[in-house]
Amino acid sequence: MAAEDHRKWWLLGAMSGVLGLIVLDETIVTVSLPTISAELGLSVAAAHWVVNAYLLSFTCSVAIAGRYGDRFSRRSYFTIGALLFALASLLAAVAWDGAVLIAARALQGVAAAIVFPTSLALITAAFTTQQRGLAFGYQTMVGGIFMASGPFIGGFLTETVSWRAIFWIGVPVVLGIVAVLWRVWSPAYDPEMRGRGSDGTGQDVLGPVCLVLALLGLVVSIMQGPSWGWGAPTTLGLFVLGWALTGMFVFRALSHPAPLLDLSLMKIPEFSGGVLIFALFQLEKIALFLFVAQFFQDVLGKSPMISGAAVSLAILPTLGTSVLVGKAADRYGSRRVLMTGAACHGAAILLLAIAASYQSFALAVVPLVLWGASMPSLAIPVRRVQMNQVPQHKHGQANGINLTIQMLGGCMGLAICSAFLSETHSYAWLFALVGLATLAVVPIAGRTIERQKRGSYWYLCGLNRWSRCFNCLVCYGY
């Protein structure tokens, strides 16, 4: 198993399991929330905190975790995070009230913030530039298997065993991943990194504190706004404090000699554009996973198992489209694949909004399948082009920045969607809002991802072959 020719593929399998476990813990809980709320006596806002505590702690920790992932042995660092994840899963499984469950979910987020960017850095180190699209495609496919099975498994275990069983299943998966990593380890996966503080410069301490407090202020103010009141001093105070600390964090990152986040990476158009795209991707993904299952149960009266099966059916096509998208990105470039997939993805969510307005379960399944099939076309091309543009010794740092803003998109998206639904009580308008946000990926990709120089466009319209092209909508993005 540890032969040199097969080593990287075993590593890819283990790291794909990491992505699968993380997305599983995002999706498996959503279907079980009504049952958890009833048993533990949680309010609607507290129930949403079971999901957002995981996202928020991940967001607050991933930049710090990505930074230190470039400073220590990746094998040891990954193992610590994986064992912490197993411990948090055990705590969530035996939680006796809502506060303990939310705290356990927050601890899971911290552990996921350690293992996920490290897994991406390991894959990038193991595979060549020409193979990374395929490697990330296989990783996304395995993640899609976990993602697709998550809602159904969550609904099945909730109805037949207990909602607590959804946290027990992560423990053996974690232990298996760690065992494979230690068996196939190669020194080549942990190359000597530049910039590990050899200049003696002290690491920024105030920056991480500002980042954590800023995210807490922003997310808590939006999540609790409907119950506290939007004009309440606490709501407004936390919101203003969050933005003020965000500004202080950016100032520290630009002025400190050893900042938490190397914002110079944002000067790379492909990286900065990809960061925004991942934020929108996380926003729409977590919103649909939570609120589609909630719509099926609360409005259409479906059981947790039926709701989970419907969402799982929607994600099933990713098992085939993930590898196809990875190969297409390697062959045709990330830009074209990304823009086409984003347009289909946003259109599917708008069709779901129409189905929700008719309160039809059958009509909702069709756009859900299109949504699931087009999901890899947002993640794979962006990750491929980002890692190809960032120097190898900054891959951990790049993953930290990327995941921080990505998960911030999920946190803020869940908070905004929760507040929006509380005010409008309309799932149709909620899905329409999410669909429009997703379509914003198209112009962002057109302006930042693999942008070609003027004169090198493929003129689809045929009108500008012998004259200056103004990059009209027909050729836009090509």
N, C-alpha and C positions, 0 to 999 in steps of 0.2 A: 504493500500500500504506500510505503514511503519512498518508492523508487522515484528518481529525479524526474522522469518523464511524466509521472502521474501526480507528483506532489502538488502542483498548482491547482489541479482539478479537484483534489480532495479538499484543499484549502478553500476553493471557491464554493464547494458544497457546504462546508461548515459556515462560511461567512454568509452564504445565502440563507442558511437557517437563522442567522442573527436577524437579517432583515425580516424574515418571515415571523419570527417571534415578536418583533417590535410592532409590526402591522397587525399581528394577531391580537396583541393587547390593546390596540386602538379600536379594533372592530368587534372583538368578542364580547366586550362589556356593553356595547350600545343596545343590543337586543335584550339584555338582562336587566336594564335599568328600571323598568316598571316593577319587576319582581323584587329587586334590591330595595327600591324605595318603599315598597309596601312592607317588607320584612323589617327593615331598619328604621322606618318612620321618617324618611327623608322628604324634604320639600322639593319642588321642581328645581329650584336654584341649586340646592345641595346635591341633587342627583346629577346635575350637569357638572358639578365640581368633581365628581368621581372620574369623569372623562378629562376635564380640563386641568385637574391637579397633575395628572401624568404629563400632559402637553406642556404645562407651564414650567414644571420642574425640569423637564427635558430642555426647554428653551433657555432657562436660566443657567443651565449647567454645561450645555454642549460646547459653547465657545471655550470655556475654561478647560473642559475635558479634551477638546481638540488641540488646544495649545500644549498641554502637557503630554499628549500622545506623541508629539514630535521630540520629546525630551527623554523618555524612558523606553525600556524594552517593550515592544508592542505585545509580545506574548504574555509577559507578566501583567502588564497594564490591562489587557483584554480579560485575563483570567479574574482579576480583582473585580472588574465591572460585572462579569457574568455571574460570579458567586453572589455579589450584592443583589443582582436581579433575582436570583433564586430565593434569597432570604426575604426580599420584599414580597415575592409571590406567596411565600408561606404565610407571612403576616396578613396579607389581604385575604387569604383563604380562611383564616381563623378570626377575622375581624368581628368584634362583638357589638360595635356601633358604627355610625357613619363617620365619626371623627377618625377612628382607627383605620377604616377603609380608605378614606381620603389621604391620610398620612402614608399608608402603605403604597398607594398609587403614586404619590409624590416621590417616594423612595425608588420605585420602579423607574420613574422618569430620569432620576439622577443616574441610575445604573445603565439605562439605555443610552444616555448621553456619553457614557464612557465607551461602550462596546461598539456603537454604530459607526462613528467616524473612524475608529481604529480598524474596523472591518473593511471600510472603503479604501483606506490607505494600504492595507494588506493586499487587496485585490489589485490595486493600481501597481504595487511593487512587483507582484507576481506575473503580470501579463504585459505584453508589449503594447505599444500605441495602437498597432493595427488590430489587436485582439480585444481591446478593452470594451468596444461596443458590444461584441458577442458575449464577453464575460458579464458585463452589467445586464445584458439581456437575459442570460441564464439566471442571474441573481434575482432580477425582477420577476422572472417566471416562477421561481421557488417562492418568493415573497407573495406572488399572486395566488399560489396554492394555499398558503396560510391565510391570506386575506379572503379568498373565496370561501374557505371552509369555516372561517371564524364566526360569521353570523349564524350559520346553520348549527355549528357545534355549540355555540353559546345558547341558542334557543333550545336545542335538544337536551343539553345538560341541565338547563334551568327547569325544564318541564319534567324530566325523568329522574334526575339525581338532585342537584342543588346548584344554585348560582355559585356557591363556593368552589365547586369542581372546576370552574373555568380558570381558576388561578392555580390549582394543583398541577394542571397538565404542563405548565411551563417549566417545572423543575427538572424532569428527566431530559427535556430538550436541551436545556442549558448545560447540564452535565455531559451530554453526548457531544455537544459542540466543543466544549473545553477539551475533552479527551482527544478528539480528532486534531485539534490545533496543536496539542503537545506532541502528537504522534508524527505529524508531517512537517514540523517546524524546520525551516532552513534559515541560516544567517542572512541569506540574500533578501529575505522579507523584512529585515530590520537593518537597512543600510545606514551608514554613518551620516548623520544629519548635520547640516551647517546651521549656524546661528543658535546653538544650544546654550547661550549665555556665556560663551567663552570669553567675551569681552568684559565680563564681570558686572555688567549692568543689572541692576536690580529689577525684578519683575514688577509691573504695575499692580498695586493692591487696591487702590481706590476705584479704578475702572470697573473691575468685576462687581464691587459693592454697588456702584451706581447702576450698573446694568440690571442686577437682580432686583433692586428696589424699584427701578423704573418700570420693569415689566410687571412686577406685582401691583404697583399703583395703577397702571393702565388697565390691566386685565380685570382686577378686582372692581374698579370703578364701573367698568362697562357691564360685567357680569351681575353686579348687585344693584345697578342703576334702577331697574324696574321695581325692585322691592324697597330700596332706600329712598327712591325719588331722584329724578335727574337733577333737580335743583337743590338737593340736600347739600349742606356744607361738607359732609364726609365724602360724598360722590365727587363733587367739584374739586375738593382739596386733593384727593388722591389722583384725579385726572391731571390736574395742573402739575402736581408734584412729579408724576410719572414723566410728563414731557420735559420738565425742567431737568430731571436727572438724566433723561435721554440726551439732552444737549450737553450736559456735563460729561457724560460718558464719551460722546463723539469728540469733545474737546480734548479729553485725556488721551484718546486713541490717536489723535493727530499730533499731540505735543509731547507725549512721553516717549523716551528713547526705547523702551521695551513694553509696548502696549499689549493689552490682552488680545486684541484683534488687529491684524496688520491690514489696515484699510487701504494700503497701497494696491492690494489685489483688486479693489473695486475699480481701478483705472483700466483693467482689462475688460473691454466691452462684453465679451462672451461670458465672463464670470459675473459681472454686475447684472447683466440682463438675465442670466440664469438664476441668480439669487431671487430676483423679483418673480420670475416664472414659478420657481419652487414655492414661494410664499403663497401665490394664488392657487397653485396646485394643492397644497396642503389645506388651504381654506375650503375649497370646494369638496375635497375628499372627506374631511372629517365632518363637514356639515351634512353631506348626503348620507354618510354611514349612520349618523346619529338620528337625523330628522326623518329619513325615509322609513327606518324601522319604527320610529315613534309615530309617524303618520299612519303606517299600516295597523298598528295596535290601537292607538287612541281614536282615530277617525274611522277606519274601516273595520275595526273590531277583530282583526286577525290575531291568532295566537303567536307567542314568541317563536315557536318552531316554524310556522308558516312564514312569518316575517323574515326570520333568518334565512330560510330556504330561498325566498325571493331575492334577497340581497346577494346571497351566495351564487345563485344562478346568474346574476348580472355580472359578477366578477369572473366567472368561469372562463370567458373568452380570453382573458389576459394570459392564460396558460399557453395559448397558441400565438397570440399577437406579440408577446414580449420578445421572443427570439426573433421573430420576423422584423420587428421594429429595430432591434439591435443590428441585424444584418443590413437593413435598409439604410440606417444611419451611417454605417461603415462604408457603404457603397455610394450612396447619393448625397451624403452630408446631412448634418443635423438639422439645418435650417428648414429645408423643404418638408422633411418628415414631421418636424415639430409644428409648423404652421398648419399643415393639412390636418394633423391629428387634433390640434387645439380647436380648430373650427368645428370639427365633428363632435368633439367633447362638449363644447359649449352649447351647440345645437341640441344635443341629446338632453341636456339639463333643462333647456327651455321647453322641449317636448314633454318632459316630465312635469313641468309646471302646468302645462295644459291638461295633462291627465289628472293632476291633483285637483284642478278646478272642477272636473267632472266627478271627482271622488270614485274613480274607477281603478280597481286593482289590476284588471287585465290590460288596460291601456298603459298603466305605469310600468309594466314589466318590459315592454318593447324598448322604450328609450333607456331603461336601466341597462339592458344588454348592450346597446350601442355605447353607452357611457363606459361600461366596464371594458369593452373591446378596445376603445380608444385611449384608455388610461395610460398604458405604457408609452404612448407616443409623446406624452408630456415629460415623463421622468427620464427615460433612457437617453434621448438625444441631448438633453441639457447636461446630464451628468457626464456624458462622453466628451462633449466639447469643453466643459469646464476643466476636467482633469487633464485634457490634452494641452490646455493653455497655461496651466499653473505649473511652476517649477516643482520637481519631485520633493525637494526638501521642505516645501510649504504645503504639501497635500493635506496633512493633518490640520494645519491652520485654515486652509481653504474649506475643508469639510466642516470645521467648527463654525466659520462665518456663515457658510451656506445653510447649515442645519439650524443655526440660531434664528436666522431670518425666516427660514422655512417654517419652523415650529412656531415662531411668533405669528406668522400668517394663520396657522391653525388655531392658536390660542385666541387671537383677536377675532378670527372668523367665527369661532364657536361663541365667543362672548357677544359679538354683534348680532349673529343669527338668533341666539337665545333671547336677547333683548328685543330684536325685531319681531320675533314670533310672539313674545309677551305683549307687545303693543298692538299688533295687527291681527293675531289669532288666525292667520291665513298661511297654510303651507304652500299654496300656489304662488303667492307673492314672494314667499321666502325662496322657493326654488328658482323663480324668475330672477331674483336679485343675484343668486349664486351663479346662474347661467351667464348673465351679463358680465360678472366679474371674471369668469373663466374665459370669455371671448377676448378680454383685454390682453391675453397671452399673444394673440396673433400680431398686433402691431409692435409689441415689445420684442418678439422674436425677429420680426422684420427689420428692426432698427439695430439689433445688437448681436444676434447669433450669426457667425460666419459671414459677416457683411463683406461683400466683394467691392472692388474698386469700380468706379464708373467706367463704362465701356466694356465690361466683362459679363454683362447680363445676358441671359438667354431670352430673346425678345419673343415672348409667346404671342403677342398680338400681331406681329409682322409689320407694324406701322413705322417702327423706328430703326429698321435695319441699316438704313443709309443716312440717318440723321441722329442728332443728339437725343438720347433717351431720357425722359423725365421721370421714369420709374412710376408709371401710372398703376392703378389698382390691378390691371391685368397681369403685369409683370412683377408686381410688388412681392418681394420675398424670394424671387428666383434670380 
